[in-house]
Amino acid sequence: MDRIQENIPIFVKISEGIKDHILSGDLKENEQLPSTTKISSQYDVNISTVNKGYNILVSEGVVYKKKGIGMFVCEGAVKKLIKERRSTFKEKYIVALLEEAKRLRYTEDDLQNMVAEVYTPEEKKL
């Protein structure tokens, strides 16, 4: 899957990375995003590339712009991102996982045991 990821434009990777930070709680709702200058120097990319990534987030309603101040995480962004990702989770991850599991001749029980091994007690409460 890494080869597929390599073909993704950098500005999309930036926007997806910000979404990941929002979902993980690293960026809270109404919190300011790092400046485009900071991100561009951190990842050695052009500021316009960072702006394209941020503009995706604005158009999706995940962040908003305060003129002259910066970008901020929208109220309700976490809920919105969870809803979006859940709608594609099965097709994006489960179907691919099951196809590979079938090729490797794993049973349903094998898969359930693997998930149980990986999940921590805190995650099982979800």
C-alpha positions as a printed Julia matrix, in Angstrom:
126×3 Matrix{Float64}:
   0.0     0.0    0.0
   2.98    2.33   0.48
   3.53    2.5   -3.27
   0.0     3.8   -3.69
   0.59    6.39  -0.96
   3.67    7.69  -2.81
   1.48    8.84  -5.71
  -0.61   11.12  -3.51
   0.19   14.84  -4.0
   1.98   16.49  -1.08
  -0.83   19.0   -0.52
  -3.29   16.11  -0.07
  -0.89   14.42   2.37
  -0.74   17.69   4.32
  -4.53   17.97   4.54
  -4.87   14.3    5.51
  -2.14   14.74   8.14
  -4.0    17.68   9.68
  -7.19   15.58   9.73
  -5.28   12.82  11.53
  -4.06   15.34  14.12
  -7.63   16.56  14.64
  -8.97   13.02  15.06
  -6.19   12.05  17.47
  -6.83   15.13  19.62
  -3.47   16.75  18.89
  -5.43   19.64  17.38
  -8.59   20.61  19.26
 -11.68   22.35  17.9
 -11.13   26.13  17.67
  -7.36   25.62  18.04
  -5.04   27.35  15.61
  -3.22   25.26  13.01
   0.54   25.65  12.59
   1.38   28.49  10.21
   1.95   27.71   6.55
   5.51   28.99   6.97
   6.16   26.55   9.82
   4.74   23.59   7.88
   6.59   24.52   4.69
   9.95   24.7    6.48
   9.23   21.6    8.58
   8.54   19.46   5.5
  10.7    21.41   3.04
   7.84   22.24   0.69
   6.66   25.44  -0.95
   4.22   27.63   1.02
   1.75   27.44  -1.88
   1.72   23.63  -1.48
   0.78   24.03   2.19
  -1.86   26.61   1.24
  -3.4    24.12  -1.21
  -3.6    21.54   1.57
  -5.14   24.03   3.97
  -7.61   25.21   1.32
  -8.85   21.63   0.94
  -9.62   21.64   4.66
 -11.44   24.97   4.37
 -13.53   23.76   1.43
 -14.44   20.6    3.38
 -15.51   22.65   6.4
 -12.85   21.2    8.69
 -10.95   24.44   9.31
 -11.76   28.11   8.97
  -9.65   31.12   8.2
  -9.37   34.22  10.39
  -8.04   36.92   8.12
  -4.61   38.07   9.22
  -4.48   35.57  12.09
  -4.44   32.06  10.64
  -6.38   28.83  10.28
  -8.44   27.24  13.07
 -10.16   23.89  13.54
 -13.92   24.2   13.07
 -16.4    23.39  15.82
 -17.72   19.9   15.07
 -14.7    18.94  12.94
 -14.06   15.72  14.88
 -17.64   14.53  14.45
 -17.56   15.41  10.75
 -14.26   13.61  10.15
 -15.39   10.5   12.02
 -18.57   10.37   9.94
 -16.62   10.77   6.67
 -14.02    8.16   7.53
 -16.56    5.67   8.83
 -18.43    5.88   5.53
 -15.36    4.64   3.63
 -13.76    2.43   6.3
 -15.3    -0.87   5.21
 -14.46   -0.46   1.53
 -11.03    1.04   2.12
  -9.75   -1.29   4.84
 -11.97   -4.26   5.61
 -12.51   -5.43   2.03
  -8.77   -5.24   1.29
  -7.97   -7.01   4.56
 -10.4    -9.83   3.84
  -9.11  -10.27   0.3
  -5.55  -10.66   1.59
  -6.71  -12.9    4.46
  -8.41  -15.2    1.95
  -5.25  -15.39  -0.15
  -3.33  -16.34   3.01
  -6.08  -18.79   3.99
  -6.92  -17.2    7.32
 -10.23  -18.18   8.86
 -12.69  -15.82  10.48
 -11.55  -17.11  13.87
  -7.92  -16.4   12.96
  -8.82  -12.81  12.14
 -10.85  -12.34  15.32
  -7.93  -13.69  17.37
  -5.52  -11.3   15.65
  -7.77   -8.33  16.34
  -8.11   -9.4   19.99
  -4.3    -9.61  20.29
  -3.78   -6.13  18.87
  -6.58   -4.27  20.67
  -5.59   -2.86  24.04
  -8.02   -3.08  26.98
  -8.83    0.66  26.6
  -9.7     0.22  22.94
 -12.0    -2.7   23.72
 -14.18   -0.33  25.77
 -14.95    1.76  22.66
